[in-house]
């Protein structure tokens, strides 16, 4: 079987805080940046697969059921009887959402180059991974580079989201590994918040320059509600964000990644793909949790049509 996009990383069970006037509850769901991205791509029409390891436990079985339900192939998912599936909590306050993780010793962190499903990696047009995929453990980091080599040798393009998490590794190591990966990336998908720390630079134009200088062919700098800055090395375009009734930004950047890659493999140029991904990511903020609000094609089309109508009225 051939795939448009294969993602590699760690999926986790999510508990997302939901507050009302007189109560606080936790909504159980699923998350993990690369899992969110591959589900977003699948919902938007791409043929997808996921590469990871989950525990031989109820949470691992729940994740397997999720991917099957979302038409994400699980041939690349290993079942690990010795390590558990990871869990994380999302709380919300005056300064946005905050993550708390219970992932030490997780099944995904036990990934190694030897555990990779080489056949799945050779069968994809695009390999998607992130800084989190590399940060969860040294063996997992080695597995990421091995996966890149397998996929590239088979003709795949590499899409990389820096997704910096300093709770997982020190900045100096993160820079070394992320910069090495950007040198191998066809499409770099950093967020502005990440890039400010990685490059010690606030100016979006200079950040894009820095990514190109490292070797990334296409750079899409995600600017949150302000949209994104897209560059293919010759042309540059600032794409404005879409205004929606946002309630939870969890997974919005992951949704952007999946939507962007889904449109690239469908034949869009990077600028058209980024405009589409902007709409998809905006929709992902209108509900709680990382997976439930991920849009379908009709959802994106409706928001795009509304924006076009507003622009001409």
C-alpha positions in Angstrom: 0.0 0.0 0.0 1.2 3.5 -0.8 0.7 6.5 1.5 0.6 10.2 0.9 1.8 11.1 4.4 3.3 9.0 7.2 3.9 10.7 10.6 6.2 9.4 13.3 6.0 10.4 17.0 4.2 9.9 20.2 0.5 9.8 20.8 -1.0 10.2 24.2 -4.3 10.1 26.1 -5.4 13.6 26.8 -7.4 15.1 29.7 -8.5 18.6 28.8 -9.9 21.0 31.4 -13.3 22.4 30.8 -14.7 25.0 33.2 -18.2 26.2 33.8 -19.4 28.8 36.3 -19.5 26.4 39.1 -17.4 23.3 38.1 -14.2 22.0 36.6 -14.2 18.8 34.7 -11.7 16.9 32.6 -12.6 15.7 29.1 -10.9 12.6 28.0 -9.5 12.5 24.5 -6.5 11.7 22.5 -3.5 13.9 21.5 0.1 14.0 20.6 1.3 16.5 18.0 2.1 14.1 15.1 -1.0 12.0 15.8 -3.1 15.2 15.6 -1.4 16.2 12.4 -1.9 12.8 10.7 -5.6 12.7 11.7 -6.1 16.2 10.3 -4.5 15.1 7.0 -6.6 12.0 6.9 -9.8 13.9 7.5 -8.9 16.2 4.7 -8.4 13.4 2.2 -4.8 12.2 2.4 -3.9 8.5 2.5 -2.1 8.2 5.8 -0.2 6.0 8.3 1.3 6.5 11.7 4.5 5.1 13.1 4.8 4.9 16.9 4.6 2.4 19.8 1.8 2.2 22.4 1.5 0.2 25.6 -0.4 -3.1 25.8 -3.0 -1.3 27.8 -6.5 0.2 27.6 -5.1 3.6 26.5 -3.0 2.0 23.8 -6.1 0.1 22.5 -8.1 3.3 22.5 -5.5 5.0 20.3 -5.4 2.1 17.9 -9.2 2.3 17.7 -9.0 6.1 17.1 -6.6 5.8 14.2 -8.6 3.0 12.6 -11.8 5.0 12.9 -10.0 8.0 11.3 -8.7 5.9 8.4 -5.1 6.2 9.5 -3.2 2.9 8.8 -1.8 1.3 11.9 0.6 -1.1 10.2 3.5 1.0 11.6 2.3 0.9 15.3 4.1 -1.4 17.6 2.5 -2.8 20.8 4.9 -2.7 23.8 4.1 -4.9 26.7 6.9 -3.4 28.9 6.1 0.3 28.6 2.8 2.2 29.1 1.0 4.6 26.8 1.6 8.2 27.8 -0.9 10.7 29.3 -1.1 14.5 29.5 -3.4 17.1 31.0 -4.3 20.5 29.5 -5.3 23.3 31.8 -6.5 26.8 30.8 -5.8 30.1 32.5 -5.2 33.8 31.9 -2.0 33.1 29.9 -3.5 30.4 27.7 -3.2 26.6 27.9 -0.7 24.7 30.0 0.4 21.1 29.5 1.3 18.6 32.2 2.8 15.3 31.1 3.0 11.8 32.4 5.2 10.3 29.7 8.4 9.2 31.3 9.2 5.7 30.2 6.4 5.6 27.7 6.1 3.0 24.9 6.8 5.7 22.3 10.0 6.8 24.0 11.2 3.2 23.6 11.2 3.5 19.8 14.6 2.7 18.3 16.0 2.5 14.7 15.6 -1.3 14.9 11.9 -1.0 15.8 11.0 1.1 12.8 8.6 -0.4 10.2 10.8 0.2 7.2 8.2 -1.0 4.7 5.7 1.7 5.8 8.4 4.4 5.6 9.5 3.4 2.1 5.8 3.6 1.0 5.2 7.2 1.6 5.4 10.4 -0.4 5.9 12.6 2.7 7.3 11.8 6.2 6.2 14.2 8.9 7.9 14.4 12.3 8.6 17.0 15.0 11.0 18.2 17.7 8.8 16.3 20.2 9.3 13.1 18.3 13.1 13.6 18.9 12.9 15.0 22.4 11.1 12.2 24.2 14.3 10.0 24.4 17.7 9.5 22.8 16.6 6.2 21.2 13.5 7.9 19.7 15.7 10.7 18.4 17.9 8.2 16.7 14.8 6.5 15.3 13.7 9.9 13.8 17.0 10.3 11.9 16.9 6.7 10.8 13.3 7.1 9.5 14.4 10.2 7.6 17.1 8.3 5.9 14.8 5.4 5.0 12.1 7.7 3.6 14.4 10.0 1.7 16.2 7.1 0.1 12.8 5.9 -1.1 12.0 9.3 -2.6 9.9 10.9 0.1 9.8 14.5 1.1 10.5 15.5 4.7 8.1 17.8 6.6 9.4 19.0 10.0 7.7 21.0 12.8 10.2 22.2 15.3 7.6 22.0 18.2 10.1 23.0 20.9 9.3 21.7 24.4 12.0 22.7 26.9 10.5 20.5 29.6 11.8 17.6 27.5 15.3 18.7 26.8 17.7 21.6 27.3 17.8 24.4 24.7 21.4 23.7 23.6 20.6 20.0 22.7 17.3 21.0 21.1 19.1 23.5 18.9 21.7 21.0 17.8 19.1 18.3 16.9 16.5 20.6 15.4 19.1 22.5 13.2 20.4 19.2 12.0 16.9 18.1 11.1 16.1 21.4 9.3 19.1 20.7 7.1 17.3 17.6 5.9 13.8 19.1 5.7 12.0 19.9 2.4 9.3 21.8 4.4 10.0 23.5 7.7 6.9 24.3 9.8 8.1 26.2 12.9 5.9 28.3 15.1 7.0 31.9 15.9 7.2 31.1 19.6 9.6 28.2 18.9 11.7 30.1 16.4 12.3 33.1 18.7 14.1 30.7 21.2 15.8 28.6 18.6 17.2 31.5 16.6 17.3 34.2 19.3 15.4 36.3 16.8 11.9 37.9 16.9 11.7 39.2 13.3 9.7 36.7 11.1 11.6 37.6 8.0 14.9 36.9 9.6 13.7 33.6 11.1 12.6 32.5 7.6 16.0 33.4 6.3 17.7 31.4 9.0 15.6 28.3 8.1 16.5 28.6 4.5 20.2 29.1 5.3 20.1 25.8 7.2 18.7 24.1 4.1 14.9 24.0 4.3 13.5 24.5 0.8 10.1 25.7 1.9 9.5 27.5 5.2 6.1 28.2 6.7 6.4 30.2 9.9 3.2 29.9 11.9 2.2 33.1 13.6 -0.9 31.9 15.5 -3.9 34.1 15.1 -1.9 36.4 12.9 -1.6 33.7 10.2 1.7 32.6 8.7 4.7 33.7 6.6 5.4 31.4 3.6 8.6 31.3 1.5 9.8 29.0 -1.2 13.2 30.7 -1.4 12.1 32.9 -4.3 8.7 34.2 -3.3 7.4 35.2 0.1 3.9 35.9 1.2 2.3 36.9 4.5 -1.1 35.2 4.9 -3.5 36.6 7.4 -5.2 34.5 10.0 -8.9 33.7 10.1 -11.0 35.2 12.9 -13.2 32.7 14.6 -14.8 32.1 18.0 -11.8 30.3 19.5 -12.1 28.4 22.8 -9.0 26.1 22.9 -5.9 26.4 20.7 -4.7 22.9 21.6 -3.5 21.1 18.5 -4.1 24.1 16.1 -0.5 24.1 14.9 -0.7 20.3 14.4 -3.9 20.8 12.4 -2.1 23.4 10.3 0.7 20.9 9.5 -1.6 18.1 8.5 -3.8 20.4 6.4 -0.8 22.0 4.7 0.7 18.6 3.8 -2.6 17.2 2.6 -3.0 20.0 0.2 0.6 19.8 -1.0 0.2 16.1 -1.9 -3.1 17.1 -3.6 -1.2 19.4 -5.9 -1.4 22.8 -4.3 1.6 25.1 -4.2 2.9 26.1 -0.7 1.0 29.4 -0.7 -2.3 27.9 -1.6 -1.8 25.1 0.8 -0.9 27.5 3.6 -4.1 29.6 3.0 -6.1 26.4 3.3 -4.2 25.3 6.4 -4.9 28.7 8.0 -8.6 28.0 7.7 -8.3 24.5 9.0 -6.2 25.5 12.0 -8.7 28.3 12.9 -11.6 25.8 12.9 -9.5 23.5 15.2 -9.6 26.2 17.9 -13.4 26.4 18.0 -13.9 23.2 20.1 -12.2 21.6 23.1 -9.5 19.0 22.8 -6.9 18.2 20.1 -8.8 15.8 17.9 -12.6 16.4 18.1 -12.5 19.9 16.5 -10.2 18.9 13.6 -12.1 19.9 10.4 -13.5 18.0 7.4 -13.3 19.5 3.9 -16.8 21.0 4.0 -15.9 22.8 7.2 -12.9 24.4 5.6 -14.8 25.3 2.5 -17.5 27.0 4.5 -15.0 29.2 6.3 -13.1 30.0 3.1 -16.4 30.9 1.3 -17.4 33.1 4.2 -14.1 34.9 4.1 -14.4 35.5 0.3 -17.9 36.8 0.7 -16.8 39.2 3.5 -13.9 40.5 1.3 -16.3 41.3 -1.5 -19.1 42.8 0.6 
